[in-house]
Amino acid sequence: QVQVVESGGGLVQPGGSLRLSCAASGTIFSIFAMCWYRQAPGKQRELVARINTAGTVTYAESVKGRFTISRTGAKNTVFLEMSSLKSEDTAVYYCYLEKAWVGGTEAEFDYWGQGTQVTVSS
């Protein structure tokens, strides 16, 4: 059993900053990559940032230079530092575990968190 819990969302003014956190708990042996996705009303869910076990990071073009993803391997926690926020960053942000090997299973699976709302508005 794996739990994926996001925190840190909220209301922020344009130009402001927020830090999102995601903690994965349970009997976790490995997680290949940890990601942040977001979904705005009426839009498809999109990848925002991804970091794998080698430390390789990927960002959506729309957030490059403004968002930073980081990960603590031992604690299975991933952060998303967001700065210079814009109204178009408003969305529910989801944490995603890619290829996680957890206790009680014999294969790698992907897991989603429940999401945290980020609203950028004056």
N, C-alpha and C positions, 0 to 999 in steps of 0.2 A: 504494500500500500504506500502510495506517494502522495504527499500534500504539497501543493504549489500555492504560495500565498504572496500576493503583491501588496505593497503599501506605499504611501507617499503621495498619492494623487490629491487633487484639490483644485481650488480656484486661484488663478494667478493673473496678474495684469500683463498685457503685451509688453515684451521686453524683459519680463521677469524670469525667474529660475525655479526649478523643482528638481528634487531627487527622488526617483522611484527605486524601491527595493523589491527583490523577489527572493524568497527563501524556500528551498525545496527540502522537505523533511521526510523521514522514513528510512528504511534500510536501502540505501543507495550505494551501489558499488562504483558506478561511473556515469558520467553524463558527457556525451560527446560535445554538444554545443548548447549554450543557453541564449535565448533570443527574446527580444521585445517586438511584439506586433502591436498594431493599433487598428481600431475600426471606428470611423466617424459615421454619424447617422446617414443612412442611404448610400454608404460606400462599402466596398469590399475591404476585408481585413488585409492589411499590408505589413510587410516586414519593415521594421524600423532599424533594428541593429541586431547583430549576431556576433558571438564570440565563442570560439571553440577551445578545446583543451590545449592547443598549441599557442593560444593567444592571438590567433588571426581574427581580425575584426572586419565586419562588413556593415556599411551604413546605407540607408536609402539616400538618394541624391538630395532629397528635400531637407534632410537634417544634418548633412555633412558640415562640419565646422561649428555646429551648435550643440550637438548631443555627443556624449561620451559614454560608452559601455565599458564596464569593468566586472571582474568576476573574482571571487575568492573560492578557489578550488576545494579546499578542505571543508568549507562550510556550505558548499553548494548554494552560494548566494550570488546574485547578479544585480548590478546597479545600473541605473540609467540617469546620468546627469544631464539635465536639459536646461539650456540657457537661451537667451534671446528668443523667448517663446513668442509664437505668432498665433493669431486666432485660428489659422488652419491646422494648428497642432492639437486642437480640441478633439478629443476622442477617448474611447475606452482603451487603455493600454493593457495588453496581456503578456504574461510571461509564458514562455514555451521551452520545454525541455526536449531537446532533440537527441534521440537514441540514448535513452537512459536505461541502464541495467539495474534492476532493483531486486530486492529479495522476494522470493516466491515466484519468480518468473525465470524462464530459460531463454529469453530473447530480449532484444532491446525494443523499447516502445517509446512513443512520444507522449508528452503530457502537457496539458494546458492549465493555467491558473484561471481564477474566476474574473479577473480584470479589475482595474482601478481607473476611476474617471479623472481625466485631466481636462479642465476647462480654462481656456485663455480668453479673458474678457475684461473690459474696463467697466 
